């Protein structure tokens, strides 16, 4: 391997992970996941049922003993309300972009700790949210529209923040691919997926189905096709992301499948979380050029911003 080849590989690696991109897409992801996170928290009500230690929750005694301490000292209800209101405030601040870095970190910590606090009412949406927030904390998501950008403008600071590295977006994309591939491989291990009956059972079981009417046997062919399409799509999802045309097809199919899941199954906000994660596959440069959310102030190009910062 020649020095030129090594240098080319190193440059491609550097560009793939550390290329500077406009920050607008990070601002959009902040808003979308802030809203979804806020909705997820508000769904876990009444507070006395899902947030209080003595509500519908695992028995205290495991972990660090925090819940046992709160229960023993009569602070169960107070702690539950504090956790709930703190989460609401954190996701609200994240959505409007006020103290953005602190807010995103607070949302990540609150969402991650919630699994230990009370995992009973949670769905896979919580795990997806944690994964996306973990990626967002490494980027400056305070771009417009946000309160932070408004404050900067009033202080005479240019409203556009400097370019951001692309690697948090790459991590989000890898995470989405890993979610689907792992799900597909796990499903393939079960005979009910290999024989094409999984969707039939899912939409007819009262644990998951949204409507209390079973599908007629005449539609078994449709559930069989849906089973195999889902299995094939999940397992091949990472490969489909390697080509622009197949990527668009896979994402559109994913939107259709998740819309179908949401309309027929009770899965919480999982479908919305996954569809929102598709925003990470948007080209940040193209999105910045057509960014309708920000004000009329023009952002510096990534290269100009980096040079100015240097």
C-alpha distance (Angstrom), angle and dihedral (degrees) to the residues before:
residue distance angle dihedral
X1 . . .
X2 3.79 . .
X3 3.79 126.3 .
X4 3.81 89.4 -110.9
X5 3.80 91.5 56.2
X6 3.79 92.2 47.2
X7 3.79 90.8 48.7
X8 3.82 91.3 49.1
X9 3.79 91.9 50.4
X10 3.80 90.8 47.7
X11 3.81 91.2 50.2
X12 3.79 92.1 49.1
X13 3.80 90.7 48.7
X14 3.80 90.3 49.1
X15 3.80 91.9 49.3
X16 3.80 94.0 44.9
X17 3.81 94.6 54.7
X18 3.79 106.7 22.0
X19 3.80 107.0 31.4
X20 3.80 112.1 133.5
X21 3.80 115.0 -119.9
X22 3.83 134.1 180.0
X23 3.81 112.9 -83.3
X24 3.80 98.8 -132.5
X25 3.81 96.5 95.9
X26 3.80 90.3 54.2
X27 3.81 88.7 54.8
X28 3.80 90.8 52.3
X29 3.81 91.7 48.7
X30 3.80 89.2 49.8
X31 3.80 91.4 54.3
X32 3.80 96.2 44.0
X33 3.79 96.4 47.4
X34 3.79 90.7 40.4
X35 3.81 90.1 57.5
X36 3.82 93.2 43.5
X37 3.80 91.2 47.1
X38 3.80 90.9 50.3
X39 3.81 91.2 49.5
X40 3.81 90.2 48.7
X41 3.79 91.1 53.7
X42 3.81 94.1 45.9
X43 3.81 90.0 50.4
X44 3.80 89.4 63.0
X45 3.79 94.1 77.1
X46 2.96 149.5 167.6
X47 3.79 89.1 57.3
X48 3.80 93.8 -146.4
X49 3.79 89.7 58.5
X50 3.82 103.2 47.0
X51 3.81 106.9 18.4
X52 3.80 105.2 37.5
X53 3.80 114.8 88.3
X54 3.81 90.9 -128.1
X55 3.81 93.4 49.6
X56 3.81 127.9 87.9
X57 3.79 93.2 -43.7
X58 3.81 139.8 115.7
X59 3.79 114.5 -75.3
X60 3.82 112.7 -90.5
X61 3.77 118.4 -110.7
X62 3.78 106.1 81.7
X63 3.79 129.9 93.8
X64 3.79 118.9 14.9
X65 3.77 93.9 -19.3
X66 3.82 95.4 -112.6
X67 3.79 94.0 132.4
X68 3.81 91.6 46.7
X69 3.81 90.1 52.0
X70 3.80 91.9 50.4
X71 3.80 91.7 47.5
X72 3.80 93.6 48.5
X73 3.83 92.2 50.3
X74 3.80 95.9 46.0
X75 3.80 94.1 -111.9
X76 3.78 97.7 121.1
X77 3.79 97.8 110.0
X78 3.80 94.9 38.8
X79 3.80 92.6 50.1
X80 3.80 91.5 47.6
X81 3.79 92.6 52.5
X82 3.82 91.5 45.3
X83 3.81 91.3 52.1
X84 3.80 92.3 46.0
X85 3.80 95.7 47.3
X86 3.80 91.8 42.8
X87 3.81 90.1 54.3
X88 3.81 91.5 47.7
X89 3.79 91.3 50.8
X90 3.82 93.0 45.9
X91 3.82 94.4 51.4
X92 3.80 91.1 43.0
X93 3.82 90.9 53.6
X94 3.78 90.1 46.7
X95 3.80 91.8 51.3
X96 3.80 95.7 50.4
X97 3.80 92.5 38.7
X98 3.80 100.3 -120.8
X99 3.81 115.7 150.3
X100 3.76 82.6 -7.6
X101 3.80 101.8 -177.2
X102 3.81 92.0 48.6
X103 3.81 91.4 44.5
X104 3.82 95.0 51.8
X105 3.81 91.5 47.9
X106 3.83 90.2 47.6
X107 3.81 91.0 51.0
X108 3.80 91.3 49.6
X109 3.81 93.2 50.2
X110 3.81 93.2 44.4
X111 3.81 92.7 48.7
X112 3.80 94.2 45.6
X113 3.81 94.2 47.7
X114 3.81 91.6 47.4
X115 3.80 90.3 74.9
X116 3.81 89.4 61.3
X117 3.79 92.9 40.6
X118 3.82 96.4 53.6
X119 3.79 121.6 -21.5
X120 3.81 96.0 170.5
X121 3.84 98.3 92.5
X122 3.80 94.8 37.1
X123 3.78 126.3 106.1
X124 3.79 132.5 -166.1
X125 3.81 86.7 -82.0
X126 3.79 88.9 79.6
X127 3.80 91.7 57.0
X128 3.80 91.7 48.1
X129 3.80 90.4 49.3
X130 3.80 91.6 51.1
X131 3.81 91.1 50.7
X132 3.81 93.1 50.2
X133 3.81 93.6 45.5
X134 3.80 90.6 49.9
X135 3.81 88.5 58.5
X136 3.81 94.5 44.6
X137 3.82 95.4 53.6
X138 3.81 89.8 69.6
X139 3.80 94.3 58.9
X140 3.79 131.9 62.2
X141 3.80 102.3 -109.9
X142 3.81 96.3 174.8
X143 3.79 94.9 104.6
X144 3.79 121.8 126.8
X145 2.90 132.8 -31.0
X146 3.79 92.6 46.4
X147 3.78 141.6 106.7
X148 3.79 89.1 -118.4
X149 3.82 90.6 57.9
X150 3.81 90.2 48.5
X151 3.80 91.0 51.1
X152 3.81 91.0 49.3
X153 3.78 91.0 51.1
X154 3.82 92.9 50.3
X155 3.78 89.6 50.3
X156 3.79 90.4 53.8
X157 3.79 94.1 -107.5
X158 3.84 114.6 136.1
X159 3.79 107.6 -94.6
X160 3.79 94.5 -136.3
X161 3.80 114.5 83.6
X162 3.77 120.2 -142.0
X163 3.79 122.7 -88.8
X164 3.77 117.9 -76.3
X165 3.82 130.8 -139.9
X166 3.76 115.5 -100.1
X167 3.80 97.0 -137.4
X168 3.85 95.9 92.2
X169 3.81 87.2 57.2
X170 3.79 89.7 48.3
X171 3.80 89.7 52.4
X172 3.78 90.9 51.6
X173 3.81 90.7 51.4
X174 3.79 92.2 48.6
X175 3.79 89.7 48.5
X176 3.80 92.4 53.7
X177 3.81 90.9 48.3
X178 3.79 90.8 48.6
X179 3.80 92.6 49.6
X180 3.78 92.8 54.4
X181 3.79 97.3 39.9
X182 3.80 93.0 48.3
X183 3.80 90.4 46.5
X184 3.79 92.3 49.4
X185 3.80 94.8 48.5
X186 3.81 91.2 47.0
X187 3.80 91.5 50.5
X188 3.78 92.2 48.5
X189 3.80 88.9 61.6
X190 3.81 90.7 65.1
X191 3.84 120.0 80.0
X192 3.80 91.1 -142.6
X193 3.80 89.0 67.0
X194 3.78 95.3 42.0
X195 3.83 92.7 52.0
X196 3.83 92.3 48.2
X197 3.81 98.5 -115.8
X198 3.83 101.0 109.3
X199 3.81 98.7 95.2
X200 3.81 90.6 45.1
X201 3.80 91.2 57.5
X202 3.81 93.6 41.5
X203 3.80 95.5 55.4
X204 3.82 92.9 42.8
X205 3.81 100.2 46.6
X206 3.80 113.9 94.4
X207 3.80 89.3 -138.2
X208 3.80 92.6 70.8
X209 3.78 112.7 11.8
X210 3.80 118.0 105.2
X211 3.81 96.6 -152.1
X212 3.82 124.0 48.2
X213 3.79 95.2 -129.8
X214 3.79 122.1 96.7
X215 3.77 119.2 -132.3
X216 3.81 113.6 -103.1
X217 3.82 116.3 -110.2
X218 3.80 88.8 -114.6
X219 3.83 88.5 74.1
X220 3.80 96.1 54.1
X221 3.79 89.2 104.3
X222 3.82 89.6 59.8
X223 3.81 94.0 50.4
X224 3.82 89.9 47.4
X225 3.81 91.2 53.7
X226 3.81 90.4 45.3
X227 3.80 90.2 52.5
X228 3.79 95.2 52.4
X229 3.82 94.0 40.7
X230 3.81 90.3 52.6
X231 3.79 92.3 47.7
X232 3.80 94.1 47.8
X233 3.80 93.0 44.1
X234 3.81 95.1 50.6
X235 3.80 95.9 46.7
X236 3.81 94.2 46.1
X237 3.81 96.3 39.1
X238 3.85 95.5 103.0
X239 3.82 90.7 51.1
X240 3.80 92.3 47.5
X241 3.81 89.1 56.3
X242 3.81 91.7 63.3
X243 3.80 94.3 73.7
X244 3.79 125.3 53.3
X245 3.81 95.3 -136.0
X246 3.79 96.0 45.1
X247 3.80 89.1 43.7
X248 3.79 91.1 58.2
X249 3.80 90.6 47.1
X250 3.82 92.6 49.2
X251 3.80 93.4 48.6
X252 3.81 93.6 47.7
X253 3.79 89.7 48.2
X254 3.79 88.8 48.9
X255 3.80 91.5 53.3
X256 3.81 89.9 50.1
X257 3.81 93.1 47.9
X258 3.80 94.2 47.3
X259 3.81 91.0 46.4
X260 3.79 88.0 52.8
X261 3.80 91.5 47.9
X262 3.80 92.0 49.9
X263 3.81 92.7 49.0
X264 3.82 94.7 49.8
X265 3.82 107.1 26.4
X266 3.81 135.9 53.5
X267 3.81 101.0 -127.6
X268 3.79 101.1 139.3
X269 3.81 116.7 -128.2
X270 3.82 93.1 -30.4
X271 3.81 95.1 112.6
X272 3.80 92.3 50.1
X273 3.81 91.5 48.1
X274 3.79 92.3 53.0
X275 3.81 94.1 45.8
X276 3.81 89.2 49.0
X277 3.80 89.9 52.4
X278 3.83 88.3 61.8
X279 3.81 87.4 73.6
X280 3.80 87.1 77.1
X281 3.82 88.2 69.6
X282 3.80 91.8 60.8
X283 3.80 114.9 108.2
X284 3.84 103.1 -108.0
X285 3.82 93.2 -151.2
X286 3.80 93.8 51.9
X287 3.78 91.2 44.6
X288 3.80 90.9 51.8
X289 3.79 91.7 53.6
X290 3.80 90.4 53.9
X291 3.79 96.9 33.9
X292 3.81 104.3 145.1
X293 3.81 95.4 174.9
X294 3.76 99.4 69.4
X295 3.80 128.6 76.8
X296 3.78 126.3 -102.3
X297 3.80 92.6 -85.6
X298 3.78 109.1 112.2
X299 3.77 119.4 -128.1
X300 3.72 122.0 -131.4
X301 3.75 115.7 -109.2
X302 3.81 114.0 -103.8
X303 3.78 92.8 -108.3
X304 3.80 93.6 48.3
X305 3.77 91.6 46.3
X306 3.78 92.7 51.5
X307 3.79 92.3 47.9
X308 3.81 91.4 48.6
X309 3.77 91.1 48.9
X310 3.80 90.7 50.5
